[in-house]
Amino acid sequence: MRPVTVIGGGFAGLVAAITAAEAGAGVTLHEAHQVLGGRARTAQPPYRTNEGPHALYNGGPHWRWLKRRGLLEPLARLPVREVLRVRYHRHGRLHRLPPLGLFRLAAHRTAPAGTDFRSWATARVGAETAHAAANYAAVAVYHHDPGGLSAAFTQERFRRASKVPPEAHYPQGGWQSLIDRMAAYARRLGVAIRTGERVTELPPDRPVVVATALEAAGRLLGDQSLTWPGTRTLLMDVALERRPGDAFVVSDLDAPGWIERFTAQDPGLAPEGVSLIQAQFPLASMAAREATLRRAESLLDQGFPDWRQRTLMRREHTAVNCTGAVDPVDRTWRDRPAVDRGDGVYLAGDRVAAPGVLSEVSYNSAVRAARGAVRTAAR
Ligand SMILES: Cc1cc2nc3c(=O)[nH]c(=O)nc-3n(C[C@H](O)[C@H](O)[C@H](O)COP(=O)(O)OP(=O)(O)OC[C@H]3O[C@@H](n4cnc5c(N)ncnc54)[C@H](O)[C@@H]3O)c2cc1C
């Protein structure tokens, strides 16, 4: 069997490398950075902020895959008292309960791709609840207008993000710890991991799995057609002196936005007595950044009284095309750039043609890409 080359050492690259190695292939993985993980990197102490993912959804295929290999644990455990500190921002005020219509809408397992979520949900639960549901879905969509996207796309994310008990679980120590376990497992399988090696052109040897962000894959393949709509999200990380009574989550139902205190489930992310919070607010355009920042601050005022006086660290960042694909009306994941590019080249990542929510797209495409690469390698 010929060796398999994997370009990119994020979640997708590691899944692809492990899948190919388990099938018996020799694998070399090249990662441009010194540290593996890509968007799943977690900052060093004292404030272990996550650049990208926090939640690992237990309804996804990656959950079972990680569990079978002993890579899932340890997970952070959310104390029950924190569940009572979830707040819903509606009509300008914080509430303890969401509108009950949200649960009725969440019972719909599927929705059509040929209509927008707003129209589809309005026909079922009325315009006001549909608006709240679209904004709630922003926690897994990161788009400034989840209601304008395909109903199939937004409903899948709304339903999974609103399940009781929640699907969201959290790798203890952030996703970096999960990545480190995956990398150690890959090395045990014999995968050669080369960090600090940016690949500047596609190697002539095939098969190759390109597991970079879609824009970087387009440059490597010299293929301008590798595009798909993404998102623009304002991320604000804040470390605060801890105060009992702070909210755990503030979900904005008036407009898309989410704030979560991640030390509630994983106190080790910050020093003793410090809360680490991330606000995630989708942006329609860069011009909307200042107004959106003010909105995030106003929600922090409501959920975390006196947070400005208690702030020990504050960082802001605009993430562009970093949160995965969004599917407009009349489009589904099948219309995204195909995994198999022909000639022994395969794509893996979160904006390519594979099902799932957020990093599950990276997982599903990586497994498909690795299986294709192994077939090519054996030919
Ligand atoms: C704010 C935010 C919140 C998110 N929340 C969640 C969540 O809660 N749950 C969830 O499941 N997902 C979440 N996601 C999505 C998740 O982060 C991504 O889907 C996933 O990390 C993508 O992994 P990847 O391996 O496909 O891509 P990346 O992580 O981008 O990895 C690509 C890698 O390729 C490397 N690379 C690029 N070019 C080259 C080159 N030429 N040569 C060598 N290496 C190269 C890069 O350095 C990088 O390490 C979130 C994302 C963001 C931004």
The ligand as an ORCA input file, in Angstrom:
! r2SCAN-3c Opt
* xyz 0 1
  C     -15.930     30.487     17.795
  C     -16.094     29.072     17.362
  C     -16.873     28.219     18.107
  C     -17.048     26.885     17.710
  N     -17.782     26.078     18.516
  C     -17.865     24.779     18.215
  C     -18.467     23.883     19.136
  O     -18.881     24.263     20.240
  N     -18.560     22.571     18.796
  C     -18.061     22.093     17.608
  O     -18.191     20.894     17.361
  N     -17.453     22.908     16.724
  C     -17.330     24.231     17.004
  N     -16.667     25.077     16.159
  C     -16.201     24.545     14.854
  C     -14.872     23.800     14.996
  O     -13.934     24.632     15.614
  C     -14.352     23.440     13.618
  O     -15.368     22.793     12.868
  C     -13.171     22.487     13.660
  O     -12.247     22.862     14.661
  C     -12.500     22.485     12.291
  O     -11.435     21.582     12.283
  P     -10.623     21.327     10.946
  O      -9.571     20.359     11.269
  O     -11.562     21.010      9.852
  O      -9.995     22.742     10.549
  P      -8.826     23.595     11.338
  O      -9.054     23.475     12.800
  O      -8.878     24.919     10.715
  O      -7.509     22.831     10.977
  C      -6.805     23.049      9.777
  C      -5.324     22.918     10.090
  O      -4.602     22.984      8.872
  C      -3.415     23.711      9.102
  N      -2.951     24.200      7.793
  C      -3.545     25.123      7.013
  N      -2.833     25.296      5.885
  C      -1.784     24.432      5.961
  C      -0.703     24.133      5.084
  N      -0.566     24.732      3.910
  N       0.198     23.196      5.480
  C       0.082     22.550      6.655
  N      -0.934     22.813      7.524
  C      -1.856     23.749      7.182
  C      -3.840     24.806     10.052
  O      -2.731     25.361     10.746
  C      -4.776     24.043     10.970
  O      -4.111     23.492     12.078
  C     -16.450     26.411     16.527
  C     -15.630     27.265     15.778
  C     -15.435     28.580     16.207
  C     -14.523     29.463     15.414
*
